[in-house]
Amino acid sequence: MAETFLSLRDIVVHYGAATALDIPALDVSGGEMLAVVGANGAGKSTLLRVMGLLQVVDRGVIEFPGLAARYRDPLSLRRRIATVFQQPLLVDDSVYGNVALGLRLRAVGKAEVQRRVMPWLERLAIGHLAERPARTLSGGEAQRASLARALVVEPELLLLDEPFAALDPTSREALLRDFHRTVKGTAITVVFVTHDRHEAYALGQRTAVLDRGRLMQLGSREEVFNSPANDLVAAIVGFENRLMGIVEVSDGKSARVMIGALSIPVSGSFPAGSRVNLCIRANAVRVTPAVPGPGSPFRFDGKIREIFSAREHHRMVIDCPGFELVGSLERARGQFCGLSEGKTVTVSLEPSAIHVILADSSL
């Protein structure tokens, strides 16, 4: 297991009377890529500034390997860190001049600057723009230049504050792909914040979920995205269906949960009488034209109330026995099945796709 590169302990930051950050403990391993997700105002950017020694904490300790970070003289530590923001901060110079800026400020010689700048420009697919004035770049090109400027100084810690958020979808996908490929082969430790769960899943080896400055869950992306610790995390990582139910009976290994008019068997140990949430992704809700036959806890009829069509999928709201479900269906398949609003359909659930949490679960 990789050694801890950055350690936060008992971190508290206040903005006036409001608590912006309250993190008892958070460790970042050397060479890992950590995604920090949460809604606007969750404390993501504040956390990043704390990690970058740009935000004075009201309480707590920030430690790097074998060295406590003190605000008296953080310059030596800051030289080990590079930050890229959502909006590219480029000076009125060429692309080459912008990427070389950090090296020149460190008094690196001209030959060494040349040796280090051009390879990063090429890796991020902007080598052909080296002499282009930075003010003429597109948004995606400007962000590539910002990333190259950060990476060329060979930081040990790279902090990214939603650097892909302002880009159009095509530029964003291309830059995500190129960035992942470029950083994957290095030893750089990366922490990036985002409100986009797809971006977090694509890039992050581990995921931290923040809400109102508190760390709600931290784990591998599979743990966080497949087994959220509470309802709020489930919403952030994309479980469209979070159905409140009451545990009827439990034997310590499995239970039956009353959801609307259905009694659904689930795995896990939940006390009888407790409230739980059944978390189900829309793409795990199988929808077909109504099929005659006996129902079951995982197969029942419903009626399509609304359909929202996207380029590749239909998203539909289905009225079921005492509750509603959101389902997702490929457009071609939906058209083939002739599904439309008002139609009665058969809904099938895969038991393994149901994640159950106590309704009051918290960290």
N, C-alpha and C positions, 0 to 999 in steps of 0.2 A: 504494500500500500504506500502511496506517495506521502512524503512528509508534509506537514502543515506549512504553508507558505505565509498565510495571513490569519491572524487570530483576533477576534473581537470579543471582549468580555465586559458585561455589565454596561453596555453602551446606552446612554440616554441623551437625547437632544430635544430641547424645547424651543418652540417658536412662540414667544410670548407665554400665554398661559396654556397653550396647546402642546401636547407631547407629540413630536414629529417622528421620534424613533425610540423604541424601547426593546433592545436586543440583549437578552441575558448572555447568549453565547452563539458564536458563528465562526467556524473554521473553514478556510479555503485551502485545498491541497495544491501543492506545486504542480504546474502543468495541466491542471484541470480547466474546463470551461463551465462556469456556473451561470445559469440563467436566473434572474430575479424577476418575478412576475407579480402583477397586482394592478388594481384599477388606478386611475388618476388620483393622486393624493395619498397613495398608500405608503409613501416614504421611500420609494425606490431610488430617486435621485439623491435624496439626503444620505441614504446608505452609501451610495457610490462616492459622494463627496467625503464622507467619513473615511472610507477606504483609501481615498486618494490624498488624505491629509489636507483637504481643502475646507473642511468643516470642523470647527472646534466643538468638542462634545461637552455637555454639562457634567457628565460622569462617565467613567469607563476607561478602558485601556485598549489600545491598538498595538499589536505586536507583529513584527516581522521576524524571520528566522534569527533567533539568538540576539535580537536587538529590540528594545522597547522604543516605540515611536514617541518622541517628546516634541511638543510644539515649540520648544525653545530654538531648536535648530533642525527643522525637518528637511532642509535642502538635500542632504545626502540621500535621504529616503525617497524624496520626490523624484530624484534623478533615476530611480529604479522603476518609476511609474509613468505611464502615458495614458492620456484620456482623450476620447473622441466623443464629441457631443452630437446632438441631433442635427443642428445646423452647422455646416462646415465653416470653420473660422479660418479663412484664408487671407493672406496679406496681398497687397497689390504688387504681384511679382509673377514670374512664370510658374508653371507647375513644378519644374525642377527646383526653382528657388524656394518654393513653399515646402517641398518635401525635405530639402536640405537645411531648412531653418533651424531645427532642433540641434543638428550636428554642429552648425556654425556657432550657435550660442554656447555649445560645449567646447568651442575652440578646436574642433577636429580639423586636421589639415585638408587642403583642397583635394589631394590625390585620394585620400581615404573617403572623403565625401563622395567623390565620383564613383569609387569602388562600391560604396554601399547604396547610393541612391538609385542608380539605374536598375539593378536587379529587382528592387522592390517595385519600381514603376512597371517593370515587365510582368512581375508576378500578379500585379493587380490590373493588368491589361490597359495601362495608360502610358506605356513607354513612348508611343507615337505622339503623345501630347506634351512631351517634356518641355518644349519651348513655347507652348501655348500660354497666353496670358490667363491667369486663374479666373479673371472676371468673365471670361467667355465660355467657361465650362458649363455643362448641364449639371443638374442636381446630382445625378449618379456619378458623373466624372469628378465633381468636386468632392463628394464623399470618399471616393477612391483615393483622391489626393490626400485627404485628411487621414485616412487609414495608413497610407504609405508613410506620411510624415511621422505618425505615431510608431510604426513598426521599425522604421529605419534606425531609430535610436536604440534598438534592441532592448526594449523594456523587459523587466522580469514580471511586471504586472500591467496588463492592459485593461482599462476600464472603458466601457462603451455605454453611453447614455442614449438609448433608442436611436442609434445611428442610421437605421434603415427606415424609420417611420415616415419620413417626409418624401420618400421616393415613389415614383409610379410603379405599378406592379411588375412590369417587365424589368426595369432597372433594379428593383429590389430583389427579385428572384436571382438575377444574374450576379449581383453583388454578394448575396448570401452564399451562393454556391462558390464563388471565387474566394471569398473570405474564409469559409470553412476549409477549403482545400489548402489555402496559404498558411493558415495558423496551425492546422492539424499536425504538420511535420515539425513544429517548433516546440521548445520547452516553455513557452510563454504561458503564464497563468492569466486566464481571461475571466472577467466578471462583466456581464452585460445585463442591463435592465430593459424590460420591454413590457408592453401591455398586450402583445400579440402572442397567444399561446402556441400558434403554429410555428412561429419563429423560435420560441423557447424550446419546443420539442425538437426542432430540426437541429439546433446548435448545442443546446446544453447537455452535458453529461449528467449534471445534477441540477435540480430545480429548487429554488427557494420561493415560497409564496408569502407576500407581505400584505397586511391589511391594517390600516391606521397605525402604521409604524411598528406593528408586532409581527414576529415571524410565526406564521400559522403552520407551515410544514416545510421540511427540508429533507430531500432524499433523491435517489436516482430518478431520472425522468419517468421510468416505468412505474416506480412506486407512487410518485405524485400524480401522474396522469391516469393511472389505472386504479389506485387505491387512495383516493383523497381522504384526509383525516376528518374533515367536517364538511358541512353543507356549503360554506363559503368557498372553500378550496375546490369542491366539486363544480361549483358554478364557474370559477375562474378557469379551470382546466377543460371546460367544455361539456359537462354532463347536462344536456338539455332537459332531461327528465329527472326530477328529484321528488319522489312521491312520499308524502308523509303517511305512515301507517302505525298500527299498534300491534305489538307482539302478543299473539293469542296464547300460544304454548311454546315451550322450549325445553329441550332435553340436554342442553349444554353444548351440543355439537351442531344442532340445526334448530330451526324455529319455523313457525307459521305466522305470517304477517297479514293483517287485515288491511287491504287497500280498497277503499270504496266497497263494492259488493263482492270482491274477490278475496280469497284466502290463499296467499302465495307462499310456498315453502322456500326457505332460504338457508344457506349455510352460515354457521357462526354461532357464537354464544351470546345471547341477548336475553335479559331477564323478562319473564312474562309480565305484560302490562306496560312495558317501556315503549316510548315513542322512537321510531327509527325512520330513516330516509332510505328509500330504494333508489339508487342512482343508476340511470340507464342512458346510454348515448342514443341519439336519434338513429344512427346507422345500424344499431342493434335491434331496432323495432322493425320486424318484417311485416310488410303489408301486402295482402293479395285480395283479389275479388272474393266476396263472401263465399265460403265453402260450407255446404250443409254437413252436419255431423256433430257429435258431442263435443262440448267445450272442455277446457282444462285450465288449471291455474296459469298455464303459459300459452294458452291458445283460446281466444275469445273474440267476439264480434264487437265492432265499433262503427261509428259513422264519421266520415270526413267532414269536418266543419269548415276548414280553410286550407287552401293550397297556396304556397308561395314558390314560384318557379325561379330557379337560377339557371345558369348556363348548362350545368351538368346534372343537377339534382332538383327534384321536387322536395320541398319541405312542407309537411302537412301536420295540422292539428286534428287529432282524432278524439271524439267523445267516446269514452269507454264506460263500463259499468261503474259509475260513481266517481270517476276521475278522468283526466285527459292525458293523452300522450302526444309527444312530438315525434314524428317519424321522418325518415329521409329515404328517398327512392331515386334511383337513376332515371333521368328523363325518358330515355328510350324505353325502359321497362315500364314506366308509368303509363306512357302513351300506348304501349302494347296491351297493357292490362285494362285500358279504358277507365282509369280511375279519375274521379272528378268530385267536386264538392257536393255533399249530400248523399253520396253513395255509401252503402253499407259494405264494410270490408272485414276480413278476418285478420286479426293481429296475432303474431307469434313472437314470443320472447325466448331467447336462449338463456337458460338458467345461469350459465357461467358468465354472462354479460351483465349480471345484476350485482352491483356493489352495495353493501348495506353498511350504514353507519348509524350510531346512536344520534338522535336528533339534537342532543345538547353536546355532542363531541367537540372538544376543543383541545388545544395544546397547552 
